[in-house]
Amino acid sequence: MLPCQAYVDTTNLLSNEIRIEDQELFNRYIQSFPYQASDINFTNLFMWRHLYSLRYEVINGLLCISGYYYGEPFILPPLAQKSYDPAVLSHTLTILKNRFKIFSYPLKIKFLPVHMLEDFQNLKSHRLIFKSDRDNFDYIYAAKDLSTLQGRKYHSKKNHLNFFMRNTSYEYIPITPSLVDECINLTRRLKAGDYSPLEKDLLENEERAVGEALKHMKQLDYKGAALLINGQVEAFTLGEQTDADTMLIHIEKANAEIRGLYQAINFLFCQEECKDIQYVNREEDMGFANLRKAKESYHPIRLLEKYDVVVE
């Protein structure tokens, strides 16, 4: 998800703010259908709920989630348990379309995964316009690639990693409540630099999102790890196993002034936590050229396509 500079009040669209107590409800939907997309995940929704003014409501048995993106209101694909009933989905979209009229915007669905297109294309009672959203494609990697860095294509990564391992005394440890403040402080330190206004906005909101995730680590389902150098947190990551095959990386932060540190936190976390995992989802690049270059440099085995859908 990409942060937005403009704000639209969507508080009248759906009834309920997302609370940590809603995790069980959300997971009943999210875990019963192979949504796969990083956006359809309770930890992500909870972390970023303030930025996107996310709200939810169960309509016709479907979990509907609204927010805003670049100042325009949107919904996530209404979430079903196990399978979609076309008549129920169609009626739910009609209800949501009528609510969107108060904003003078068409009903827009964001982050629809490619494997769900057919469920929506088969709806006959609405005219739907589909548009590929490349900036929000998820990058999917083979876990074995990231935990070994074998082969010529990873030569540069392995060089940086080896330099770090040879020249740095470090400690790799799980994140515990005692490290929360240090991880937040690292996130704050890394905001310094020459960034565009949109990137600054992202970093400000990322700090709040990281804080939300870390302060609720006992309730949320992710695993966290940190790298300590001279007793100080200089890198950390948060990842969550979303199904039997996939680890989703929510956050990865590292002091870029320490050569090989980014490679090390990624490599060590995948070695430790992805032993029985086939795939690693490192989320989207949000249209930022530097992020796209970094994510492509790890050679994803595929991109999980997502679509915008306008309901007319």
Phi and psi in degrees as a GROMACS rama.xvg file:
@    title "Ramachandran Plot"
@    xaxis  label "Phi"
@    yaxis  label "Psi"
@TYPE xy
-110.368  132.169  LEU-2
-67.186  159.329  PRO-3
-123.023  150.367  CYS-4
-92.4926  -34.3433  GLN-5
-90.4841  158.381  ALA-6
-127.104  134.483  TYR-7
-123.922  131.035  VAL-8
-75.3392  112.273  ASP-9
-108.248  16.6212  THR-10
-65.9934  -21.0359  THR-11
-92.2837  -1.79092  ASN-12
-76.958  -53.9189  LEU-13
-125.772  158.362  LEU-14
-80.2687  -36.0523  SER-15
-116.418  134.558  ASN-16
-72.881  152.489  GLU-17
-83.7333  124.591  ILE-18
-119.488  161.266  ARG-19
-60.6686  -28.6806  ILE-20
-69.2053  -12.2834  GLU-21
-87.1634  0.872064  ASP-22
-57.0468  -44.3218  GLN-23
-62.4072  -43.7359  GLU-24
-60.4614  -49.8591  LEU-25
-61.2501  -42.787  PHE-26
-68.9256  -25.7758  ASN-27
-60.6085  -34.9271  ARG-28
-82.9014  -50.8275  TYR-29
-63.3046  -36.9788  ILE-30
-87.5461  -3.68889  GLN-31
-99.9839  -1.29983  SER-32
-144.209  140.082  PHE-33
-77.9728  72.9219  PRO-34
-68.7864  -40.4204  TYR-35
71.8418  -34.7595  GLN-36
-67.6895  141.722  ALA-37
-63.3439  -26.2532  SER-38
-70.0056  -27.6614  ASP-39
-95.2924  75.7723  ILE-40
-155.905  131.356  ASN-41
-63.5011  -42.1173  PHE-42
-58.1328  -45.8581  THR-43
-62.1066  -45.8503  ASN-44
-62.6976  -41.1412  LEU-45
-67.7515  -44.675  PHE-46
-58.9525  -42.6586  MET-47
-102.028  13.8551  TRP-48
-63.8641  -34.8052  ARG-49
-71.3047  -43.7089  HIS-50
-59.0168  -42.9995  LEU-51
-96.6007  4.9558  TYR-52
48.3336  48.1376  SER-53
-70.8361  136.825  LEU-54
-140.66  164.405  ARG-55
-145.192  164.524  TYR-56
-162.862  143.597  GLU-57
-91.4815  117.755  VAL-58
-122.887  124.46  ILE-59
53.6242  31.5012  ASN-60
81.8014  -0.324141  GLY-61
-100.953  138.628  LEU-62
-84.8073  112.949  LEU-63
-106.698  133.766  CYS-64
-128.813  126.414  ILE-65
-116.532  160.782  SER-66
-168.682  -157.748  GLY-67
-141.614  153.153  TYR-68
-143.996  117.663  TYR-69
52.0672  40.2922  TYR-70
81.2535  -1.87162  GLY-71
-108.603  134.511  GLU-72
-68.7919  147.874  PRO-73
-148.021  168.028  PHE-74
-126.096  153.576  ILE-75
-75.6542  162.818  LEU-76
-54.2323  125.701  PRO-77
-52.3857  133.325  PRO-78
-94.7289  130.178  LEU-79
-106.692  160.998  ALA-80
-99.0428  113.787  GLN-81
80.0723  -53.8688  LYS-82
-155.748  164.09  SER-83
-100.477  135.533  TYR-84
-95.641  115.148  ASP-85
-55.5189  -38.3196  PRO-86
-66.3397  -40.9472  ALA-87
-66.966  -44.1367  VAL-88
-61.9824  -43.8283  LEU-89
-62.004  -45.6005  SER-90
-64.7545  -38.1057  HIS-91
-64.3696  -40.6472  THR-92
-64.7343  -34.6364  LEU-93
-63.5051  -43.528  THR-94
-61.0901  -46.57  ILE-95
-67.2781  -37.9843  LEU-96
-61.5412  -39.3763  LYS-97
-66.5844  -35.9446  ASN-98
-69.603  -33.7502  ARG-99
-67.6816  -19.4566  PHE-100
-60.354  -26.7911  LYS-101
-68.4762  -17.8379  ILE-102
-97.9145  -2.28077  PHE-103
59.3224  31.6139  SER-104
-120.742  147.927  TYR-105
-70.7414  159.308  PRO-106
-69.288  121.677  LEU-107
-120.623  129.759  LYS-108
-100.792  130.806  ILE-109
-115.258  155.864  LYS-110
65.1764  34.5711  PHE-111
-76.9582  116.449  LEU-112
-66.6319  148.726  PRO-113
-58.5201  -34.8187  VAL-114
-74.2591  -5.49119  HIS-115
-101.925  0.0211618  MET-116
-55.8026  -43.4099  LEU-117
-60.6412  -36.8223  GLU-118
-59.4329  -32.7898  ASP-119
-92.7031  -33.6282  PHE-120
-65.35  -26.1177  GLN-121
-81.1721  -5.7217  ASN-122
-72.1444  124.75  LEU-123
-98.5706  -15.4614  LYS-124
-88.9419  -1.93411  SER-125
-132.678  149.751  HIS-126
-93.5541  119.651  ARG-127
-114.417  136.403  LEU-128
-114.402  120.872  ILE-129
-105.016  136.211  PHE-130
-138.353  125.74  LYS-131
-63.0456  138.656  SER-132
-117.539  76.9658  ASP-133
-56.7069  -37.222  ARG-134
-61.9017  -20.3384  ASP-135
-113.66  15.4251  ASN-136
-63.8367  138.438  PHE-137
-82.709  141.074  ASP-138
-92.8712  119.973  TYR-139
-110.731  127.665  ILE-140
-120.109  155.986  TYR-141
-75.9734  124.363  ALA-142
-58.5661  -35.6911  ALA-143
-62.2653  -37.6367  LYS-144
-61.7468  -45.4983  ASP-145
-72.9615  -26.2465  LEU-146
-92.9548  -1.95414  SER-147
-125.58  -32.5081  THR-148
53.1432  40.7525  LEU-149
-86.7548  148.107  GLN-150
103.458  160.518  GLY-151
-63.076  -31.6345  ARG-152
-66.497  -18.5301  LYS-153
-105.257  15.4166  TYR-154
-56.7327  -46.154  HIS-155
-65.6852  -42.9465  SER-156
-60.3728  -43.6277  LYS-157
-66.2981  -35.5685  LYS-158
-62  -46.2898  ASN-159
-63.4123  -42.8711  HIS-160
-62.6709  -45.8678  LEU-161
-63.5608  -38.328  ASN-162
-59.7107  -45.8959  PHE-163
-60.632  -48.7973  PHE-164
-62.1223  -37.2837  MET-165
-75.5381  -31.1977  ARG-166
-113.302  -0.0893784  ASN-167
-127.753  129.638  THR-168
-89.5128  118.229  SER-169
-138.129  166.288  TYR-170
-132.011  125.136  GLU-171
-99.444  119.228  TYR-172
-139.899  152.514  ILE-173
-64.9888  148.272  PRO-174
-76.9792  128.852  ILE-175
-119.72  167.051  THR-176
-53.1742  -28.7834  PRO-177
-68.455  -17.3415  SER-178
-99.1309  -2.51202  LEU-179
-56.6505  -50.061  VAL-180
-62.7435  -38.1927  ASP-181
-65.8706  -39.3302  GLU-182
-66.1551  -40.481  CYS-183
-65.6618  -39.5321  ILE-184
-63.3146  -38.9895  ASN-185
-63.1975  -44.2606  LEU-186
-57.212  -39.5446  THR-187
-69.1948  -41.2732  ARG-188
-62.5355  -36.5486  ARG-189
-76.0515  -5.48189  LEU-190
-73.8728  -19.6598  LYS-191
-68.885  135.735  ALA-192
147.749  177.885  GLY-193
-94.2658  97.4489  ASP-194
-121.695  156.004  TYR-195
-69.4617  161.666  SER-196
-55.2372  -40.3403  PRO-197
-67.133  -39.8547  LEU-198
-66.2419  -38.0423  GLU-199
-62.444  -41.0589  LYS-200
-62.2063  -42.4091  ASP-201
-59.5215  -46.443  LEU-202
-65.9476  -38.5976  LEU-203
-62.1374  -46.4772  GLU-204
-73.4828  -28.9487  ASN-205
-65.0577  -38.1776  GLU-206
-59.7674  -43.3063  GLU-207
-66.1758  -41.4378  ARG-208
-64.0769  -42.5556  ALA-209
-60.0901  -42.8684  VAL-210
-60.9932  -41.5535  GLY-211
-62.2201  -44.1704  GLU-212
-65.6372  -45.8645  ALA-213
-68.5528  -38.8621  LEU-214
-72.1391  -15.8896  LYS-215
-115.462  29.1544  HIS-216
-63.6825  -27.1055  MET-217
-70.6678  -29.978  LYS-218
-90.2407  -32.5571  GLN-219
-81.5075  166.126  LEU-220
-99.4529  7.76386  ASP-221
-84.9848  169.181  TYR-222
-115.854  141.89  LYS-223
-125.495  150.079  GLY-224
-143.897  151.017  ALA-225
-133.339  153.426  ALA-226
-109.997  122.501  LEU-227
-102.808  133.145  LEU-228
-127.26  124.639  ILE-229
53.7728  37.9196  ASN-230
76.4424  5.91739  GLY-231
-118.75  140.002  GLN-232
-68.088  119.177  VAL-233
-116.377  -7.84617  GLU-234
-158.93  147.877  ALA-235
-156.205  161.217  PHE-236
-146.702  151.542  THR-237
-126.238  124.867  LEU-238
-135.223  151.422  GLY-239
-135.984  129.942  GLU-240
-77.3156  114.833  GLN-241
-93.8501  -21.7547  THR-242
-155.954  -170.003  ASP-243
-64.5354  -22.3671  ALA-244
-111.338  -14.5241  ASP-245
-127.98  135.089  THR-246
-107.103  126.536  MET-247
-101.292  122.907  LEU-248
-91.2285  112.368  ILE-249
-79.9729  -45.0714  HIS-250
-142.87  139.845  ILE-251
-143.554  116.073  GLU-252
-127.446  139.348  LYS-253
-155.62  151.921  ALA-254
-74.8123  105.594  ASN-255
-68.2534  -12.4827  ALA-256
-74.9549  -13.5559  GLU-257
-97.9504  108.545  ILE-258
-58.8657  130.658  ARG-259
85.0906  -1.31214  GLY-260
-69.2663  -43.343  LEU-261
-60.5137  -44.0976  TYR-262
-62.311  -36.3657  GLN-263
-69.4241  -45.2604  ALA-264
-66.6964  -37.2948  ILE-265
-66.5357  -49.0916  ASN-266
-62.1418  -49.1742  PHE-267
-68.4612  -39.0171  LEU-268
-64.7276  -43.0821  PHE-269
-65.8989  -38.1086  CYS-270
-62.8017  -40.6217  GLN-271
-79.9981  -42.3115  GLU-272
-106.362  -7.96652  GLU-273
-115.485  27.6774  CYS-274
-61.8097  -34.9291  LYS-275
-113.26  22.6059  ASP-276
-109.973  141.33  ILE-277
-92.2292  -35.4321  GLN-278
-130.367  150.523  TYR-279
-124.066  123.923  VAL-280
-99.0622  115.303  ASN-281
-105.256  26.6285  ARG-282
61.8052  -163.891  GLU-283
-96.5606  172.416  GLU-284
-100.823  -4.28627  ASP-285
59.8272  15.8457  MET-286
84.8845  2.99624  GLY-287
-83.9387  125.445  PHE-288
-60.0812  -39.0129  ALA-289
-68.2638  -38.5635  ASN-290
-68.2013  -39.9868  LEU-291
-61.2771  -44.3497  ARG-292
-61.6824  -43.1763  LYS-293
-65.146  -43.4424  ALA-294
-70.184  -37.8872  LYS-295
-67.5954  -28.6121  GLU-296
-67.4906  -16.1177  SER-297
-93.5087  4.12069  TYR-298
58.5445  71.9837  HIS-299
-61.6814  148.76  PRO-300
-82.7008  -20.4746  ILE-301
-165.132  164.512  ARG-302
-110.753  131.528  LEU-303
-83.4216  108.086  LEU-304
-71.8284  144.409  GLU-305
-131.981  156.093  LYS-306
-131.325  148.744  TYR-307
-89.8614  142.321  ASP-308
-131.513  120.966  VAL-309
-96.8262  127.052  VAL-310
-100.709  115.12  VAL-311
